[in-house]
Amino acid sequence: MTLLAQARRSRQRGFSLLELLVAFVIMALALGMLYRATGSSARAVGAAERHQKASLVAESILSMRDSVGPEGWSEAGESGGFSWEVSSTPYPVPDEGPNIPRLHEVAIAVQWQDGTSPKRLELQTLMPQRTPTPAGGVVR
């Protein structure tokens, strides 16, 4: 083997600097896209978690009462970083009779801050109006 053939072989053994730089650029771009996708997924999971907590706050406040007084229900407060407001209005029942309870449409709005943008969840339900207790304290 001649000296020229040995020199050619030694040059062909590794990667050139340019090939390594191109490989690193491709790897950096791929990792950047992967990082961006992972960050978006984490933010989406966090937003869904806060929305679920707001829903739990609303449901727990609504479950505090099983009926609404004749005067309605109007209340506001804060719970676990969420502010909430409840209001009710009489709900028209088409056929009012002695055994048909009067209903109230109860609306609850839960607000929270998600980064820089405010978020809001609203739920509505129907609740019966509480019947007044007779003087003896027994409901018939």
Stockholm file with secondary structure:
# STOCKHOLM 1.0

chainA/1-140         MTLLAQARRSRQRGFSLLELLVAFVIMALALGMLYRATGSSARAVGAAERHQKASLVAESILSMRDSVGPEGWSEAGESGGFSWEVSSTPYPVPDEGPNIPRLHEVAIAVQWQDGTSPKRLELQTLMPQRTPTPAGGVVR
#=GR chainA/1-140 SS CCHHHHHHHHHTSSCCHHHHHHHHHHHHHHHHHHHHHHHHHHHHHHHHHHHHHHHHHHHHHHTTCSSBCTTCCEEEEEETTEEEEEEEEEECCSSCCTTSCCEEEEEEEEEEEETTEEEEEEEEEEEEBCCCCCTTSCCC
#=GC SS_cons         CCHHHHHHHHHTSSCCHHHHHHHHHHHHHHHHHHHHHHHHHHHHHHHHHHHHHHHHHHHHHHTTCSSBCTTCCEEEEEETTEEEEEEEEEECCSSCCTTSCCEEEEEEEEEEEETTEEEEEEEEEEEEBCCCCCTTSCCC
//
